[in-house]
Amino acid sequence: MSDSEPIIKLSESNILAIFLVFIVLFRLIGIYFQNRSLSIGLNISKNVTLIVLGDIGRSPRMRYHALSFAQNGWTVDFIGYDGTTPSQIIDNPKIKIHYISHPWRLPENVPKMLFLLFAPIKVYSQILLLYWTLLFRINRPDFVLVQNPPAIPTLMIVQFVCWLRSTNLIIDWHNFGYTILGLRLGHDSRIVKIAKWYEKLYGGRAHAHLTVSSAMHRELMYKWDVKGKIVTLYDKPPAHFRRLTIDEIHEFLLRINLEEIILKQSIGSEFLPPSSTNSTLLTTKSLADNTVKYRHDRPILIISSTSWTADEDFSILLKAAQRCDEVEDETFPKLLFVITGKGPLKEKYEKEISKMSMRRVRIITMWLSAEDYPLLLGSADLGVCLHTSSSGMDLPMKVVDMFGCGLPVCAVGFDCLNELVRHNKNGLIFNNEEQLAEQLIDLFTNYPANASKLESMRENVSEFQKDRWDTNWDRKILPLLES
């Protein structure tokens, strides 16, 4: 190179200035074309982007959002992790799923220091993947709807992208991320306090905020002072969640074969009633007239669904089950607890269950498809919920599912649970294993002759079933999209 040729040197400040100019131009161009399209009356399709930094197949509320948008004529880009097949939306022509790579997940029991060292690496990888997807893989959306938590790094990224692309942001508050972090690090941790500050900063402004409870609505309005309209959108079950007829229960149980699962997961076969080709664990079918009825020697089927996380203490259920096994009253029936779901603490509790020796009670774990899950709920006698809420302001969707299938619930109590479960009306609230055991013994001693309390709760649950997700969503969300 000759001495006369200029050498271009860019300092860090120059590079930053060029980057900022690029960002501003990107935003101005986007605004120009948006306004230009509106002024000449182009018929542009309505686009919405949904974001959940979690397994899409295990994010039912966000899947229901996607279906509701699609049913109302919106084109949906759905960003999240793969894993469980999201069967309800994967074939919908108006919903396009954009999977992003999973960050490596540390086991639940790793030392706190290793968790803190790994966290920045995980956050950095998520930032790069989200920016790339939101800026270059999808069309400009009219709205971005993001699930919170996780708040880090999602809220910061979507705030910036929505500003850059002149897009309206809707935050769907399922819980507060900093409270979940507090379960691992302790609520007095400085890092948890920083996480709360971050969440309030980047979650404080949006076109709209959706909350799952009135308690969370009040928290955002009065303590967080967020900007944007706040709407409480209670979880509601979709229409296909319902109580099964006894014929449907019989056919379903023939297919899933609970007896085989019980034999694989527990010791001894004395728990099982005599089997035949025309019977299931709960039902029997007459060969004479094909009528189905409940067996007189059947166990009570009790369902509990879980994500196997730290905010659900399953030792409560295990100890209550042990107490029920010690009941000497011969009118007290056998109990079968079926626990569904996947999660980090599943193996821990399965080991504890395998060591339990019980005569009249069995506990098994299962993973069910999205199609079979409501069928199991619709076949059961009772639901049990151990969700305690890290914030005390989110309501368990598993109870919503159970109510949708006509199933009364025993649920562990926390601050705002009475927005969903009303004690002695549609369910029972307990605080420890003794209370849960007492409730189970009271409900099922001399059952079915003494079933008045359970039937009364089932009738009250039917009131909850009248308002479903679609009608509730249309009533609450459509006005937000037009404002």
Disulfide bonds with the S-S distance in Angstrom:
none
